[in-house]
Amino acid sequence: MTAVVQITFRDIDPSPALETKIRERIARLERVFDRMTSCRVLVEAPHRQHTQGKLFHVRIDVTMPGCEIVVGRDPAERHAHENAHVAVRDAFDALRRRLDEHARRQRGAVKAHALEP
């Protein structure tokens, strides 16, 4: 199944290289998680005065039947996000972990504690 992909750049110029990298990461995820129906990616550079440089914020919304998973990488967390490619990589790595966790729950592979008598 091919997911509907929407990539938005806010407060920065659209980058064909970054958009290609995002589409590659989405295609990789679709091979493993084929139930994705849509994927929306927002890459933005908030207007704030920084002494170190411009930090990028990436937000990814993935919709699957029965759930929606949202991942955001906030620039306040890491100064490594002065590079948009690093911010996108970190956001997709976090999304992959969340999708793995969701798949484990769907399979019932989550450890359940015994009930007390």
C-alpha positions as CSV (number, residue, x, y, z in Angstrom):
1,M,0.0,0.0,0.0
2,T,1.3,3.4,-0.9
3,A,0.8,6.0,1.7
4,V,-0.2,9.6,0.9
5,V,2.8,11.7,1.6
6,Q,2.7,15.4,2.4
7,I,6.0,17.3,3.0
8,T,5.8,20.9,4.2
9,F,8.6,23.4,4.7
10,R,7.8,26.3,7.0
11,D,10.1,29.4,7.3
12,I,12.8,27.8,5.2
13,D,13.3,27.3,1.5
14,P,12.2,23.9,0.1
15,S,15.2,21.7,-0.3
16,P,15.0,19.0,-3.1
17,A,17.8,17.0,-1.4
18,L,16.0,17.0,2.0
19,E,12.7,16.1,0.3
20,T,14.3,13.2,-1.5
21,K,15.8,12.0,1.9
22,I,12.4,12.2,3.5
23,R,10.7,10.2,0.7
24,E,13.5,7.6,1.0
25,R,12.9,7.2,4.7
26,I,9.1,6.9,4.2
27,A,9.6,4.3,1.5
28,R,11.9,2.3,3.9
29,L,9.2,2.5,6.6
30,E,6.5,1.4,4.2
31,R,8.4,-1.8,3.4
32,V,8.1,-2.9,7.1
33,F,4.8,-1.2,8.1
34,D,2.6,-1.6,5.0
35,R,-0.6,-0.4,6.8
36,M,0.4,3.3,6.7
37,T,-2.3,5.3,5.0
38,S,-0.8,8.8,5.2
39,C,2.4,10.4,6.3
40,R,2.7,14.2,6.9
41,V,6.1,15.7,7.5
42,L,6.7,19.3,8.7
43,V,10.2,20.8,8.7
44,E,10.4,24.2,10.1
45,A,12.9,26.7,11.4
46,P,11.2,28.8,14.1
47,H,11.9,32.5,14.1
48,R,13.9,33.0,17.3
49,Q,17.1,34.7,18.1
50,H,19.8,32.1,18.6
51,T,23.5,32.7,19.3
52,Q,24.5,29.3,18.0
53,G,22.5,29.3,14.7
54,K,19.1,28.2,13.4
55,L,17.7,25.1,14.9
56,F,15.2,22.9,13.0
57,H,12.0,21.4,14.2
58,V,10.6,18.2,12.5
59,R,7.2,16.8,13.1
60,I,5.9,13.6,11.6
61,D,2.2,12.4,11.6
62,V,1.6,8.8,10.5
63,T,-2.0,7.6,10.1
64,M,-2.7,3.8,10.2
65,P,-6.0,2.0,10.6
66,G,-7.1,2.6,14.1
67,C,-4.4,4.9,15.3
68,E,-2.3,8.0,14.6
69,I,1.3,8.2,15.6
70,V,2.9,11.7,16.1
71,V,6.6,12.3,16.5
72,G,8.3,15.6,17.0
73,R,11.9,16.5,17.4
74,D,12.1,19.8,19.3
75,P,15.1,22.0,18.6
76,A,15.4,22.9,22.3
77,E,16.4,19.3,23.0
78,R,19.6,19.2,20.9
79,H,22.0,21.6,19.3
80,A,22.8,18.9,16.7
81,H,19.6,20.0,15.0
82,E,21.3,23.0,13.5
83,N,21.5,20.7,10.4
84,A,18.1,19.9,8.9
85,H,19.3,16.4,7.7
86,V,20.2,15.5,11.3
87,A,16.9,16.7,12.6
88,V,15.0,14.6,10.0
89,R,17.2,11.5,10.7
90,D,16.5,11.8,14.4
91,A,12.7,12.2,13.9
92,F,12.5,9.2,11.6
93,D,14.6,7.1,14.0
94,A,12.1,8.0,16.8
95,L,9.2,7.2,14.5
96,R,10.6,3.8,13.7
97,R,10.9,3.0,17.5
98,R,7.2,4.1,18.0
99,L,6.0,2.0,15.1
100,D,8.0,-1.0,16.4
101,E,6.3,-0.5,19.8
102,H,2.9,-0.2,18.2
103,A,3.5,-3.4,16.1
104,R,4.5,-5.3,19.3
105,R,1.3,-4.2,21.0
106,Q,-0.8,-5.3,18.0
107,R,0.8,-8.7,18.0
108,G,0.3,-9.1,21.7
109,A,4.0,-9.4,22.3
110,V,3.9,-7.0,25.2
111,K,4.8,-8.5,28.6
112,A,1.8,-8.8,30.9
113,H,2.1,-8.9,34.6
114,A,0.3,-11.6,36.6
115,L,-2.8,-10.4,38.5
116,E,-2.6,-10.6,42.2
117,P,-5.2,-13.0,43.8
